[in-house]
Amino acid sequence: MSEPIRPSTVLAATRTPFTVLTEDGQTLIGEVSAPIDRPTSAILCCHPNPTGGGMMDSHIYKKASNRLPQMAGITVVRFNSRGTSSEAGTSTGSYDNGRAEKYDVEAMVKYCFQTLGLTELWVVGWSFGTSIAISHARDPRVKGLILLSPTLLDIDDGDLEFWARDGRPVIALIPEHDDYLKPDQARIRFGVIPQTELIAVDGAKHLWVGEPYVHRVLSEITRILAPERLPLPTEI
């Protein structure tokens, strides 16, 4: 008999902890959740602000790692940025409001391609994670950005203009009731990047609390990376 997928649902995957050394000497901790078979693509997850409790286990990313490898063949790479703690441990260094985190993002992208051997990688940012993705995930091997609840608080037009010139896809999921950037404001700010696909999500809030919104986020990621694996199941 089938049962509904719940927040605690964990599906089969190969889960491997890792450490990565940044160019400026910090050690990042993380985990790779890879599909056992039928792999499709991969995401590197940049988490919300650690000063507000953000970490690699922030619920959308934890649920992505628990579900997407089996559901969609997507490899999910999560890590704690410098000075951030989770159940898996604490990355060395200290939070730098997105500046020194440049070394974290660059080290993780390099790890994904050179150590894991991934060939197709999207960078997913959530809240603060969108800022470091926009600013620092510029490696030309990255396929594009998926931005969950972008705040754009520390982003200037020069950062947005980089992506406009670059031309790679930028997908932004904007909650209707976001605390920082609502859909109408987002359309204006992201108008700088003509290739932005802006998705306003009715009823959602900044933290995407509630299983319907988790399912929506994971479905949008799958639509971009592995559309042939839609629709994602709601029961197992």
N, C-alpha and C positions, 0 to 999 in steps of 0.2 A: 504494500500500500504506500502511495506517495505521501509526502508531508511538505508543508510550505517551507521555503527557505526563510530562515530566521537570522537575526543579527549574529548569533553564535555559530551558524553553519560553517563548517570547514570541509572543503572538497579536496580530492586527491591532487597532489602536486609534489614535485621534488623541491624541498625547502633547504636552503644552504646558507648559513651565516657567513659573513665575511668581514674583513677589515680592509680599509684603503688608506694609504698615506698620501696626504696632500703635498703640493709643491712647497708650502711653507711649514711642513713638518708636523701637521696634526693628523691624528688617527681617527678615521670615521668608522663607525660600526653600522652594519646593515644586514639585510637578508634578501636573497633571490628566491622567488617562487616561480618555478618553471613547469611547463606542462609535461606530463609523462609521455604524451604522444600528440600528434597533429599540431605542432607549433605553428603559429601565425606571425605575430609581431611582438613588440616589447614596449614597455613604458618605464621611464625613470621618474620616481615620485619625489617632488620637492614639497615638504610638509608645511603646515601653518606655523605661525610665529611661536617659537618655544617660550617666549615670555608670557604667553597666554595658554600654555599647555600643549602647543603643537609638537608633534614628534612623528617618527615613522609609523607608529601604531595609531595615529589619528584615524577615526573610524572608517572613513571612506577608503583610505589606503589599506587598512587591515582587511576590510571586506573584499577589496580588489584582489589582494594576495590570497585570500581564502577561496575565491570563486573563479576569477578570470582564467587562471591556467587551465582548469578543466572545462569551464563553460565555453571559452573562446580561444583557447590555445595561446593566450597572451602571457608572456613572461613579465612578472612584476618585480621591479627592483626598487627596494625602499632603503633609506638610510637616515641616520640622525645627523643633521648638520652640526657644526662645531658647538660644543658646550651643551648639547641636547641629550636628554636621557629618555630611555624607554625600558621596557622589561628586558630587552636584549642587552642593555648596557648604555654607557655614556661615551659619546665622542669627546675627544680632548679639545682643548681650546675654549674660547668663550664667544658668546653671541656678539656679532658686530653690526647689527642692523642692516645686513645685506651686503656689506662692503667686502670683508675678508671671506664671506661665504662664496665669493667668486672662485676661490681655490677649491672649495668643496664641490661645487657644480662641475668645474672643469675636471677634477680628479674622478668624479663619478662617471662622467661621460666617457672619459678615457678608459676607465675600468670596464664599462659596458661593451665597448668595441674591442679593446685590445686583450682583455682577460677573459671576458665571457664569450667573445666572438660573435656578438649580436650583429646582425646585418641591417636590421630596420628598427630604429629607435625613435620614439616620440617622448618628449619631456612633458610631464604633467605637473602643473603647479597648482597649489590651493592656497588662497589668501596670501600671506607673506611668501609662500612658495612661488606664486605667480611673479612676484617682483624679482626674485633671484633667477627665475627661468627667463624672463624677458631680458634682464640685464646681462646674464652670464652664460646662458645655454646657446651660444652662437656657433658652436662647432659645426662646420658645413655638412658633417655626416648625419646630424640630427634631421629627421624628416619634417618636424614642425612642433608647434606648441599646442597643448590643450590646457586652458586656464579655467580653474574652478573658483568662482567668487573673487575675481581680481579686484584689488583695492585701488591700484595705480597711485597709492599714496607717495611712494618714493620713486616714481617713474616720471621722467620728463619727456618732452616731445622728441628729443634726440634718440632716446631708447626706442620709441615707437617708430620713428622714421627709419631706424636701422632695419626693422622688419618689413616696412613698406618697400624699401629698396631691395631687400633680400628676396622677397616674393614667396618664401615658403609659407605654407598654410598656418594660420593662427585661428584656433577655435576657442571661443569664450562662452562659458556657461554662466549666465547672470541670474541669480535668484530674484524673484519679484520683490521680496522683502529684505533684500540685502542691507546690512548695516552701513556699508561704506560706498558702494557703487550700484545704483539701481539701473534697470535696463535703459531708460531714456538718457541718463547721464553716460552710460557705457557706449551708447550709439554715437554720441558726440565725440568722446575721447578716442574710441577705436576707429572713428572715421578717418584718422590719419593713416591707417593701414587698410588699403582698399580690399585686400584679399581676406580680411577678417570674416569668419562666419560667426555671427553673434546669435546665441540661443537664449532667449528669455524663458525662464522656467517658472510658470505660474505656481504660486503658493509656497515656493521654496524660500528658505532663509540661508544666511551666510554659512551655517555649519551643516546644511543638508541633513538635518535630523529627520528620521522617519524612513522606514523601509521603501515606500514608494519613490522617495527622492534618491536613495542609494541605487535603486534599480534603474532610475532614469540616468544617473551619472554613468554607471557601468555600461548601460546600453549605448549611450552616446560614444563612450570610448571604443566600444566594440564596433559601432557603426563606422567609425573612422579607420580603425585598424584591421578589422576582420568582419566586414558586413555579411559575409556568407554564413556567419555563425549566429546571426539574429533569427528569431527573437531569443533573448536570454530566458531560460526557464525561471519560473517562480516557485516550482516545486521540484523535489528530488525523490 
